[in-house]
């Protein structure tokens, strides 16, 4: 079976194109290395190592743990919202009876802990 060859000018053109593209890739790689170093990462290989370490750390955290924590946060937000609404209602009732009313027992001064002293 005969070997097919390209015309000489096509081979040269393809080789020149290949060399140009390779040069562009090398320039990009050098520039990328410089930019990563300038950003404090120590270059492309150091960035790759950081990514590997981050993946290892994240592998130690289970998706179920994250979901559990997220559900707990949502639940607490709901509970605290209810507490806030209850405090608003309590404040409205207090205002209905007069804002300056003193408790029947003791002093109405608020201490450093946020509670009314007795």
N, C-alpha and C positions, 0 to 999 in steps of 0.2 A: 504494500500500500504506500503510495507516494506521500511525503511529508509536505503539508501546505505551509507556505511562508507568505508573510505579508510583504507588500512592496516596501523598499527601503525607506521611503519618506514617511510612511505610516508608522513603521517601527520607531523611527526617530521621534516623530510627533508624540506617539504614545509614551515613549521613554521620557521625553521632556516634560510631558504633562504629569507623569508619575513622579518625577523628581521634584517638580514644582509643588505638587500636592504634599509630598513628603516634607519638603522644606517648610511649607505652611503649617503642617502638623507639628513639626519640631519647634517652630517659633511659638506656636500656641502653647505647647507643653512647657517651654521655658518661661513664657509670660505667666502661665498659670502657677508654676512653681514660685516665681517671684511674688505674685500677688498673695499667695497663701503664706509665704514667709513674711511679707510685709504686714499681714493681718495677725501675726503672732502665732501661727499654727506650725511653723517650721517646715513648710513645704507640703507637697501633695502626699508623700508617703506618711508624713505625720498626721495629716488629716484623715487618711485612710485608717491609721491606727486608732485615732480618736473615735471614728465611726465604729470600728470593731469593739472598742471598749464600751461605748454607749450601748451597742446591741447586747453585749454580755450583761451589762447592768440591767437593761430592760427585760432580758430573758428571765431575770430573777423575780420579776414582778408579774404575777399572774393576772390575766384579764379579769378573772372573777373578783380578785381583790380590788381592782380599780372600780369595777362596777358596784361592788358592795359599798365602797367608800362614797361613790357618787350617789347611790341610793340613800345612804345615811345623811349626806349633806342635804339632799332634797327633802328628806323627812324632817330634819331639823329646821330647815327654812320654813316648812309648813307649820311646824309647832310654834316657832318664834313669831310667825305672822299672826297666828291665833292669839298668842300672848300679847302682841302689839295691839290687836283689835280689842282685846279685853281691857287693856290699859286705857285705850281711847274711850271705851264705854264707861269705865270707872271715872275717868276725868270728866266726861259729860254729866254723869250723875252728881259728881262733886260740885260742878258748876251750877247745877240746878238748885242745890241747897246753899249756894253762896260760896264763893271762892275763899273768903277769909274765915270760914268757920273753923273753930278750934276743936280738937277731939275732946270728948267728955272727960278723959283722964289725962293727966300729965301735960308736958310741954309739947308744942308742935314744931320744935326746932329740928331741922334735919342735920344729922351728924355727918362726919367725914365719910362714913361707910354708906351714906345714901339713905339711911333709915331714919324715921322719926324717933327721937329720943323719948324716954318714958319718965 
